[in-house]
Amino acid sequence: MEIFLYSDFDVEETTSKINRVMSRWSIRFLDINGPTWSIFDHDMEIRYVLHFEVDFKDIETRIKLEDLKLNVIHHIESLRDDTTYRDNLISAVFLK
């Protein structure tokens, strides 16, 4: 499933949705790669892809994305299982 989010996304609402997905499915890996976040199951098959259609040069948007990322990482670490993540939020955008 692919989901597109724009700069007006709500951090708390989006955090809740991502955490519910990760709690519902047996999730193994969250790949945060710039504006594309992929959620993989234990077979390393993609379950969800989140596309953030945002302006990374806008500081408020970047703060919201950082908040969201930290919320989701906190949730992953609270699971206390083998779920992991790769954080390449900002460098993937600016290294192009």
Jmol script that loads the backbone (N, CA, C; Angstrom):
load data "model"
ATOM      1  N   MET A   1       0.844  -1.168   0.000  1.00  0.00           N
ATOM      2  CA  MET A   1       0.000   0.000   0.000  1.00  0.00           C
ATOM      3  C   MET A   1       0.897   1.241   0.000  1.00  0.00           C
ATOM      4  N   GLU A   2       0.555   2.199  -0.799  1.00  0.00           N
ATOM      5  CA  GLU A   2       1.287   3.460  -0.862  1.00  0.00           C
ATOM      6  C   GLU A   2       0.400   4.584  -0.348  1.00  0.00           C
ATOM      7  N   ILE A   3       1.008   5.445   0.467  1.00  0.00           N
ATOM      8  CA  ILE A   3       0.303   6.575   1.045  1.00  0.00           C
ATOM      9  C   ILE A   3       1.098   7.836   0.723  1.00  0.00           C
ATOM     10  N   PHE A   4       0.396   8.870   0.276  1.00  0.00           N
ATOM     11  CA  PHE A   4       1.036  10.142  -0.040  1.00  0.00           C
ATOM     12  C   PHE A   4       0.625  11.166   1.005  1.00  0.00           C
ATOM     13  N   LEU A   5       1.626  11.841   1.570  1.00  0.00           N
ATOM     14  CA  LEU A   5       1.386  12.868   2.581  1.00  0.00           C
ATOM     15  C   LEU A   5       1.981  14.187   2.103  1.00  0.00           C
ATOM     16  N   TYR A   6       1.315  15.260   2.453  1.00  0.00           N
ATOM     17  CA  TYR A   6       1.741  16.585   2.021  1.00  0.00           C
ATOM     18  C   TYR A   6       2.139  17.426   3.230  1.00  0.00           C
ATOM     19  N   SER A   7       2.636  18.613   3.009  1.00  0.00           N
ATOM     20  CA  SER A   7       3.219  19.412   4.085  1.00  0.00           C
ATOM     21  C   SER A   7       2.234  19.750   5.203  1.00  0.00           C
ATOM     22  N   ASP A   8       0.942  19.597   4.963  1.00  0.00           N
ATOM     23  CA  ASP A   8      -0.039  19.895   6.008  1.00  0.00           C
ATOM     24  C   ASP A   8      -0.362  18.686   6.891  1.00  0.00           C
ATOM     25  N   PHE A   9       0.459  17.616   6.813  1.00  0.00           N
ATOM     26  CA  PHE A   9       0.186  16.435   7.630  1.00  0.00           C
ATOM     27  C   PHE A   9       0.306  16.772   9.115  1.00  0.00           C
ATOM     28  N   ASP A  10      -0.482  16.078   9.914  1.00  0.00           N
ATOM     29  CA  ASP A  10      -0.464  16.243  11.361  1.00  0.00           C
ATOM     30  C   ASP A  10       0.491  15.216  11.962  1.00  0.00           C
ATOM     31  N   VAL A  11       1.468  15.669  12.725  1.00  0.00           N
ATOM     32  CA  VAL A  11       2.502  14.786  13.268  1.00  0.00           C
ATOM     33  C   VAL A  11       1.891  13.707  14.158  1.00  0.00           C
ATOM     34  N   GLU A  12       1.030  14.095  15.078  1.00  0.00           N
ATOM     35  CA  GLU A  12       0.459  13.130  16.029  1.00  0.00           C
ATOM     36  C   GLU A  12      -0.425  12.096  15.323  1.00  0.00           C
ATOM     37  N   GLU A  13      -1.252  12.555  14.416  1.00  0.00           N
ATOM     38  CA  GLU A  13      -2.134  11.654  13.682  1.00  0.00           C
ATOM     39  C   GLU A  13      -1.322  10.673  12.828  1.00  0.00           C
ATOM     40  N   THR A  14      -0.309  11.175  12.138  1.00  0.00           N
ATOM     41  CA  THR A  14       0.522  10.322  11.286  1.00  0.00           C
ATOM     42  C   THR A  14       1.331   9.354  12.135  1.00  0.00           C
ATOM     43  N   THR A  15       1.842   9.813  13.277  1.00  0.00           N
ATOM     44  CA  THR A  15       2.561   8.933  14.202  1.00  0.00           C
ATOM     45  C   THR A  15       1.661   7.782  14.632  1.00  0.00           C
ATOM     46  N   SER A  16       0.443   8.095  15.017  1.00  0.00           N
ATOM     47  CA  SER A  16      -0.503   7.057  15.464  1.00  0.00           C
ATOM     48  C   SER A  16      -0.775   6.038  14.368  1.00  0.00           C
ATOM     49  N   LYS A  17      -0.958   6.510  13.156  1.00  0.00           N
ATOM     50  CA  LYS A  17      -1.235   5.601  12.040  1.00  0.00           C
ATOM     51  C   LYS A  17      -0.050   4.685  11.774  1.00  0.00           C
ATOM     52  N   ILE A  18       1.149   5.233  11.759  1.00  0.00           N
ATOM     53  CA  ILE A  18       2.343   4.413  11.507  1.00  0.00           C
ATOM     54  C   ILE A  18       2.532   3.409  12.643  1.00  0.00           C
ATOM     55  N   ASN A  19       2.357   3.848  13.880  1.00  0.00           N
ATOM     56  CA  ASN A  19       2.517   2.942  15.016  1.00  0.00           C
ATOM     57  C   ASN A  19       1.485   1.826  14.997  1.00  0.00           C
ATOM     58  N   ARG A  20       0.258   2.133  14.594  1.00  0.00           N
ATOM     59  CA  ARG A  20      -0.769   1.089  14.492  1.00  0.00           C
ATOM     60  C   ARG A  20      -0.381   0.051  13.443  1.00  0.00           C
ATOM     61  N   VAL A  21       0.117   0.517  12.303  1.00  0.00           N
ATOM     62  CA  VAL A  21       0.559  -0.406  11.255  1.00  0.00           C
ATOM     63  C   VAL A  21       1.671  -1.298  11.787  1.00  0.00           C
ATOM     64  N   MET A  22       2.617  -0.697  12.477  1.00  0.00           N
ATOM     65  CA  MET A  22       3.754  -1.461  12.975  1.00  0.00           C
ATOM     66  C   MET A  22       3.350  -2.426  14.084  1.00  0.00           C
ATOM     67  N   SER A  23       2.326  -2.085  14.839  1.00  0.00           N
ATOM     68  CA  SER A  23       1.847  -2.974  15.888  1.00  0.00           C
ATOM     69  C   SER A  23       0.976  -4.099  15.329  1.00  0.00           C
ATOM     70  N   ARG A  24       0.219  -3.786  14.273  1.00  0.00           N
ATOM     71  CA  ARG A  24      -0.692  -4.757  13.682  1.00  0.00           C
ATOM     72  C   ARG A  24       0.063  -5.838  12.902  1.00  0.00           C
ATOM     73  N   TRP A  25       1.033  -5.423  12.120  1.00  0.00           N
ATOM     74  CA  TRP A  25       1.800  -6.348  11.305  1.00  0.00           C
ATOM     75  C   TRP A  25       3.082  -6.718  12.031  1.00  0.00           C
ATOM     76  N   SER A  26       3.625  -7.820  11.680  1.00  0.00           N
ATOM     77  CA  SER A  26       4.928  -8.205  12.210  1.00  0.00           C
ATOM     78  C   SER A  26       5.986  -7.482  11.375  1.00  0.00           C
ATOM     79  N   ILE A  27       6.344  -6.306  11.823  1.00  0.00           N
ATOM     80  CA  ILE A  27       7.235  -5.445  11.057  1.00  0.00           C
ATOM     81  C   ILE A  27       8.681  -5.703  11.469  1.00  0.00           C
ATOM     82  N   ARG A  28       9.546  -5.727  10.480  1.00  0.00           N
ATOM     83  CA  ARG A  28      10.960  -6.008  10.725  1.00  0.00           C
ATOM     84  C   ARG A  28      11.821  -4.751  10.574  1.00  0.00           C
ATOM     85  N   PHE A  29      11.454  -3.878   9.629  1.00  0.00           N
ATOM     86  CA  PHE A  29      12.380  -2.817   9.260  1.00  0.00           C
ATOM     87  C   PHE A  29      11.622  -1.603   8.734  1.00  0.00           C
ATOM     88  N   LEU A  30      12.040  -0.426   9.184  1.00  0.00           N
ATOM     89  CA  LEU A  30      11.545   0.835   8.651  1.00  0.00           C
ATOM     90  C   LEU A  30      12.720   1.517   7.975  1.00  0.00           C
ATOM     91  N   ASP A  31      12.598   1.748   6.692  1.00  0.00           N
ATOM     92  CA  ASP A  31      13.649   2.400   5.926  1.00  0.00           C
ATOM     93  C   ASP A  31      13.223   3.833   5.646  1.00  0.00           C
ATOM     94  N   ILE A  32      13.848   4.770   6.358  1.00  0.00           N
ATOM     95  CA  ILE A  32      13.570   6.194   6.174  1.00  0.00           C
ATOM     96  C   ILE A  32      14.609   6.712   5.202  1.00  0.00           C
ATOM     97  N   ASN A  33      14.197   6.930   3.976  1.00  0.00           N
ATOM     98  CA  ASN A  33      15.121   7.349   2.936  1.00  0.00           C
ATOM     99  C   ASN A  33      14.596   8.631   2.294  1.00  0.00           C
ATOM    100  N   GLY A  34      14.925   9.750   2.935  1.00  0.00           N
ATOM    101  CA  GLY A  34      14.436  11.035   2.442  1.00  0.00           C
ATOM    102  C   GLY A  34      12.926  11.095   2.516  1.00  0.00           C
ATOM    103  N   PRO A  35      12.279  11.457   1.420  1.00  0.00           N
ATOM    104  CA  PRO A  35      10.827  11.605   1.432  1.00  0.00           C
ATOM    105  C   PRO A  35      10.062  10.289   1.306  1.00  0.00           C
ATOM    106  N   THR A  36      10.765   9.179   1.186  1.00  0.00           N
ATOM    107  CA  THR A  36      10.109   7.876   1.044  1.00  0.00           C
ATOM    108  C   THR A  36      10.447   6.995   2.238  1.00  0.00           C
ATOM    109  N   TRP A  37       9.411   6.580   2.958  1.00  0.00           N
ATOM    110  CA  TRP A  37       9.586   5.714   4.111  1.00  0.00           C
ATOM    111  C   TRP A  37       8.930   4.376   3.771  1.00  0.00           C
ATOM    112  N   SER A  38       9.686   3.305   3.837  1.00  0.00           N
ATOM    113  CA  SER A  38       9.174   1.973   3.505  1.00  0.00           C
ATOM    114  C   SER A  38       9.137   1.115   4.763  1.00  0.00           C
ATOM    115  N   ILE A  39       8.041   0.401   4.935  1.00  0.00           N
ATOM    116  CA  ILE A  39       7.858  -0.485   6.081  1.00  0.00           C
ATOM    117  C   ILE A  39       7.865  -1.918   5.559  1.00  0.00           C
ATOM    118  N   PHE A  40       8.820  -2.715   6.064  1.00  0.00           N
ATOM    119  CA  PHE A  40       9.015  -4.091   5.613  1.00  0.00           C
ATOM    120  C   PHE A  40       8.555  -5.078   6.679  1.00  0.00           C
ATOM    121  N   ASP A  41       8.026  -6.223   6.239  1.00  0.00           N
ATOM    122  CA  ASP A  41       7.674  -7.278   7.178  1.00  0.00           C
ATOM    123  C   ASP A  41       8.889  -8.188   7.403  1.00  0.00           C
ATOM    124  N   HIS A  42       8.696  -9.282   8.134  1.00  0.00           N
ATOM    125  CA  HIS A  42       9.817 -10.177   8.455  1.00  0.00           C
ATOM    126  C   HIS A  42      10.352 -10.931   7.245  1.00  0.00           C
ATOM    127  N   ASP A  43       9.593 -10.994   6.194  1.00  0.00           N
ATOM    128  CA  ASP A  43      10.081 -11.607   4.948  1.00  0.00           C
ATOM    129  C   ASP A  43      10.757 -10.566   4.062  1.00  0.00           C
ATOM    130  N   MET A  44      10.932  -9.368   4.608  1.00  0.00           N
ATOM    131  CA  MET A  44      11.531  -8.227   3.909  1.00  0.00           C
ATOM    132  C   MET A  44      10.736  -7.852   2.656  1.00  0.00           C
ATOM    133  N   GLU A  45       9.428  -8.041   2.747  1.00  0.00           N
ATOM    134  CA  GLU A  45       8.522  -7.576   1.705  1.00  0.00           C
ATOM    135  C   GLU A  45       7.937  -6.252   2.169  1.00  0.00           C
ATOM    136  N   ILE A  46       7.793  -5.332   1.247  1.00  0.00           N
ATOM    137  CA  ILE A  46       7.258  -4.019   1.595  1.00  0.00           C
ATOM    138  C   ILE A  46       5.757  -4.130   1.873  1.00  0.00           C
ATOM    139  N   ARG A  47       5.367  -3.659   3.067  1.00  0.00           N
ATOM    140  CA  ARG A  47       3.951  -3.625   3.444  1.00  0.00           C
ATOM    141  C   ARG A  47       3.334  -2.270   3.135  1.00  0.00           C
ATOM    142  N   TYR A  48       4.069  -1.202   3.444  1.00  0.00           N
ATOM    143  CA  TYR A  48       3.589   0.150   3.228  1.00  0.00           C
ATOM    144  C   TYR A  48       4.740   1.021   2.734  1.00  0.00           C
ATOM    145  N   VAL A  49       4.383   1.990   1.917  1.00  0.00           N
ATOM    146  CA  VAL A  49       5.339   3.017   1.504  1.00  0.00           C
ATOM    147  C   VAL A  49       4.668   4.360   1.733  1.00  0.00           C
ATOM    148  N   LEU A  50       5.344   5.216   2.481  1.00  0.00           N
ATOM    149  CA  LEU A  50       4.858   6.563   2.731  1.00  0.00           C
ATOM    150  C   LEU A  50       5.692   7.515   1.893  1.00  0.00           C
ATOM    151  N   HIS A  51       5.030   8.302   1.078  1.00  0.00           N
ATOM    152  CA  HIS A  51       5.704   9.301   0.246  1.00  0.00           C
ATOM    153  C   HIS A  51       5.349  10.674   0.795  1.00  0.00           C
ATOM    154  N   PHE A  52       6.353  11.393   1.246  1.00  0.00           N
ATOM    155  CA  PHE A  52       6.138  12.743   1.736  1.00  0.00           C
ATOM    156  C   PHE A  52       6.403  13.714   0.594  1.00  0.00           C
ATOM    157  N   GLU A  53       5.336  14.283   0.075  1.00  0.00           N
ATOM    158  CA  GLU A  53       5.411  15.246  -1.016  1.00  0.00           C
ATOM    159  C   GLU A  53       5.549  16.627  -0.381  1.00  0.00           C
ATOM    160  N   VAL A  54       6.739  16.913   0.120  1.00  0.00           N
ATOM    161  CA  VAL A  54       6.963  18.142   0.879  1.00  0.00           C
ATOM    162  C   VAL A  54       8.212  18.861   0.373  1.00  0.00           C
ATOM    163  N   ASP A  55       8.333  20.116   0.769  1.00  0.00           N
ATOM    164  CA  ASP A  55       9.505  20.920   0.436  1.00  0.00           C
ATOM    165  C   ASP A  55      10.506  20.789   1.576  1.00  0.00           C
ATOM    166  N   PHE A  56      11.581  20.051   1.339  1.00  0.00           N
ATOM    167  CA  PHE A  56      12.576  19.832   2.384  1.00  0.00           C
ATOM    168  C   PHE A  56      13.360  21.099   2.718  1.00  0.00           C
ATOM    169  N   LYS A  57      13.238  22.132   1.917  1.00  0.00           N
ATOM    170  CA  LYS A  57      13.919  23.387   2.218  1.00  0.00           C
ATOM    171  C   LYS A  57      13.131  24.228   3.216  1.00  0.00           C
ATOM    172  N   ASP A  58      11.852  23.870   3.427  1.00  0.00           N
ATOM    173  CA  ASP A  58      11.016  24.576   4.386  1.00  0.00           C
ATOM    174  C   ASP A  58      11.330  24.057   5.790  1.00  0.00           C
ATOM    175  N   ILE A  59      11.830  24.940   6.648  1.00  0.00           N
ATOM    176  CA  ILE A  59      12.288  24.542   7.976  1.00  0.00           C
ATOM    177  C   ILE A  59      11.164  23.964   8.831  1.00  0.00           C
ATOM    178  N   GLU A  60       9.958  24.527   8.750  1.00  0.00           N
ATOM    179  CA  GLU A  60       8.839  24.007   9.544  1.00  0.00           C
ATOM    180  C   GLU A  60       8.481  22.581   9.134  1.00  0.00           C
ATOM    181  N   THR A  61       8.518  22.319   7.853  1.00  0.00           N
ATOM    182  CA  THR A  61       8.235  20.966   7.366  1.00  0.00           C
ATOM    183  C   THR A  61       9.304  19.999   7.834  1.00  0.00           C
ATOM    184  N   ARG A  62      10.555  20.408   7.774  1.00  0.00           N
ATOM    185  CA  ARG A  62      11.632  19.537   8.235  1.00  0.00           C
ATOM    186  C   ARG A  62      11.519  19.247   9.724  1.00  0.00           C
ATOM    187  N   ILE A  63      11.113  20.235  10.500  1.00  0.00           N
ATOM    188  CA  ILE A  63      10.909  20.016  11.937  1.00  0.00           C
ATOM    189  C   ILE A  63       9.796  19.000  12.159  1.00  0.00           C
ATOM    190  N   LYS A  64       8.711  19.125  11.408  1.00  0.00           N
ATOM    191  CA  LYS A  64       7.606  18.159  11.530  1.00  0.00           C
ATOM    192  C   LYS A  64       8.074  16.754  11.170  1.00  0.00           C
ATOM    193  N   LEU A  65       8.860  16.634  10.106  1.00  0.00           N
ATOM    194  CA  LEU A  65       9.367  15.313   9.709  1.00  0.00           C
ATOM    195  C   LEU A  65      10.305  14.742  10.767  1.00  0.00           C
ATOM    196  N   GLU A  66      11.155  15.579  11.332  1.00  0.00           N
ATOM    197  CA  GLU A  66      12.051  15.124  12.402  1.00  0.00           C
ATOM    198  C   GLU A  66      11.254  14.676  13.618  1.00  0.00           C
ATOM    199  N   ASP A  67      10.214  15.424  13.980  1.00  0.00           N
ATOM    200  CA  ASP A  67       9.348  15.032  15.097  1.00  0.00           C
ATOM    201  C   ASP A  67       8.694  13.683  14.824  1.00  0.00           C
ATOM    202  N   LEU A  68       8.162  13.537  13.631  1.00  0.00           N
ATOM    203  CA  LEU A  68       7.527  12.282  13.247  1.00  0.00           C
ATOM    204  C   LEU A  68       8.532  11.135  13.316  1.00  0.00           C
ATOM    205  N   LYS A  69       9.694  11.358  12.743  1.00  0.00           N
ATOM    206  CA  LYS A  69      10.733  10.322  12.737  1.00  0.00           C
ATOM    207  C   LYS A  69      11.083   9.906  14.167  1.00  0.00           C
ATOM    208  N   LEU A  70      11.305  10.879  15.044  1.00  0.00           N
ATOM    209  CA  LEU A  70      11.660  10.559  16.428  1.00  0.00           C
ATOM    210  C   LEU A  70      10.537   9.815  17.148  1.00  0.00           C
ATOM    211  N   ASN A  71       9.293  10.203  16.894  1.00  0.00           N
ATOM    212  CA  ASN A  71       8.154   9.497  17.491  1.00  0.00           C
ATOM    213  C   ASN A  71       8.122   8.033  17.053  1.00  0.00           C
ATOM    214  N   VAL A  72       8.328   7.804  15.772  1.00  0.00           N
ATOM    215  CA  VAL A  72       8.263   6.445  15.240  1.00  0.00           C
ATOM    216  C   VAL A  72       9.456   5.625  15.731  1.00  0.00           C
ATOM    217  N   ILE A  73      10.629   6.223  15.769  1.00  0.00           N
ATOM    218  CA  ILE A  73      11.808   5.514  16.281  1.00  0.00           C
ATOM    219  C   ILE A  73      11.613   5.157  17.755  1.00  0.00           C
ATOM    220  N   HIS A  74      11.047   6.070  18.511  1.00  0.00           N
ATOM    221  CA  HIS A  74      10.760   5.779  19.919  1.00  0.00           C
ATOM    222  C   HIS A  74       9.823   4.575  20.036  1.00  0.00           C
ATOM    223  N   HIS A  75       8.819   4.529  19.174  1.00  0.00           N
ATOM    224  CA  HIS A  75       7.893   3.386  19.181  1.00  0.00           C
ATOM    225  C   HIS A  75       8.629   2.093  18.839  1.00  0.00           C
ATOM    226  N   ILE A  76       9.485   2.122  17.831  1.00  0.00           N
ATOM    227  CA  ILE A  76      10.248   0.935  17.440  1.00  0.00           C
ATOM    228  C   ILE A  76      11.095   0.450  18.609  1.00  0.00           C
ATOM    229  N   GLU A  77      11.766   1.368  19.270  1.00  0.00           N
ATOM    230  CA  GLU A  77      12.623   0.975  20.388  1.00  0.00           C
ATOM    231  C   GLU A  77      11.818   0.461  21.565  1.00  0.00           C
ATOM    232  N   SER A  78      10.573   0.903  21.716  1.00  0.00           N
ATOM    233  CA  SER A  78       9.728   0.420  22.811  1.00  0.00           C
ATOM    234  C   SER A  78       9.193  -0.988  22.549  1.00  0.00           C
ATOM    235  N   LEU A  79       9.238  -1.441  21.293  1.00  0.00           N
ATOM    236  CA  LEU A  79       8.721  -2.774  20.969  1.00  0.00           C
ATOM    237  C   LEU A  79       9.554  -3.884  21.591  1.00  0.00           C
ATOM    238  N   ARG A  80      10.830  -3.641  21.778  1.00  0.00           N
ATOM    239  CA  ARG A  80      11.751  -4.608  22.382  1.00  0.00           C
ATOM    240  C   ARG A  80      11.761  -5.937  21.640  1.00  0.00           C
ATOM    241  N   ASP A  81      11.777  -5.834  20.336  1.00  0.00           N
ATOM    242  CA  ASP A  81      11.907  -7.032  19.512  1.00  0.00           C
ATOM    243  C   ASP A  81      12.991  -6.763  18.475  1.00  0.00           C
ATOM    244  N   ASP A  82      12.990  -7.476  17.389  1.00  0.00           N
ATOM    245  CA  ASP A  82      14.054  -7.304  16.399  1.00  0.00           C
ATOM    246  C   ASP A  82      13.726  -6.266  15.326  1.00  0.00           C
ATOM    247  N   THR A  83      12.673  -5.481  15.537  1.00  0.00           N
ATOM    248  CA  THR A  83      12.346  -4.407  14.600  1.00  0.00           C
ATOM    249  C   THR A  83      13.449  -3.361  14.636  1.00  0.00           C
ATOM    250  N   THR A  84      13.858  -2.919  13.465  1.00  0.00           N
ATOM    251  CA  THR A  84      14.925  -1.931  13.387  1.00  0.00           C
ATOM    252  C   THR A  84      14.589  -0.888  12.325  1.00  0.00           C
ATOM    253  N   TYR A  85      15.478   0.060  12.157  1.00  0.00           N
ATOM    254  CA  TYR A  85      15.230   1.134  11.207  1.00  0.00           C
ATOM    255  C   TYR A  85      16.551   1.639  10.639  1.00  0.00           C
ATOM    256  N   ARG A  86      16.445   2.329   9.518  1.00  0.00           N
ATOM    257  CA  ARG A  86      17.575   3.047   8.934  1.00  0.00           C
ATOM    258  C   ARG A  86      17.117   4.486   8.747  1.00  0.00           C
ATOM    259  N   ASP A  87      17.884   5.397   9.320  1.00  0.00           N
ATOM    260  CA  ASP A  87      17.533   6.816   9.279  1.00  0.00           C
ATOM    261  C   ASP A  87      18.415   7.538   8.272  1.00  0.00           C
ATOM    262  N   ASN A  88      17.823   7.879   7.150  1.00  0.00           N
ATOM    263  CA  ASN A  88      18.513   8.633   6.114  1.00  0.00           C
ATOM    264  C   ASN A  88      17.567   9.741   5.633  1.00  0.00           C
ATOM    265  N   LEU A  89      16.939  10.414   6.606  1.00  0.00           N
ATOM    266  CA  LEU A  89      15.893  11.376   6.285  1.00  0.00           C
ATOM    267  C   LEU A  89      16.409  12.578   5.494  1.00  0.00           C
ATOM    268  N   ILE A  90      17.361  13.274   6.026  1.00  0.00           N
ATOM    269  CA  ILE A  90      17.786  14.532   5.419  1.00  0.00           C
ATOM    270  C   ILE A  90      18.874  14.346   4.380  1.00  0.00           C
ATOM    271  N   SER A  91      19.863  13.520   4.669  1.00  0.00           N
ATOM    272  CA  SER A  91      20.997  13.405   3.736  1.00  0.00           C
ATOM    273  C   SER A  91      20.577  12.849   2.380  1.00  0.00           C
ATOM    274  N   ALA A  92      19.561  12.011   2.344  1.00  0.00           N
ATOM    275  CA  ALA A  92      19.107  11.457   1.060  1.00  0.00           C
ATOM    276  C   ALA A  92      18.557  12.550   0.149  1.00  0.00           C
ATOM    277  N   VAL A  93      18.037  13.587   0.727  1.00  0.00           N
ATOM    278  CA  VAL A  93      17.453  14.666  -0.062  1.00  0.00           C
ATOM    279  C   VAL A  93      18.531  15.634  -0.541  1.00  0.00           C
ATOM    280  N   PHE A  94      19.445  15.976   0.336  1.00  0.00           N
ATOM    281  CA  PHE A  94      20.419  17.007   0.004  1.00  0.00           C
ATOM    282  C   PHE A  94      21.661  16.485  -0.695  1.00  0.00           C
ATOM    283  N   LEU A  95      21.839  15.177  -0.785  1.00  0.00           N
ATOM    284  CA  LEU A  95      22.988  14.620  -1.466  1.00  0.00           C
ATOM    285  C   LEU A  95      22.724  14.363  -2.947  1.00  0.00           C
ATOM    286  N   LYS A  96      21.517  14.637  -3.395  1.00  0.00           N
ATOM    287  CA  LYS A  96      21.164  14.408  -4.797  1.00  0.00           C
ATOM    288  C   LYS A  96      21.829  15.411  -5.697  1.00  0.00           C
TER     289      LYS A  96
END
end "model"
wireframe off; spacefill off
backbone 0.3
color backbone group
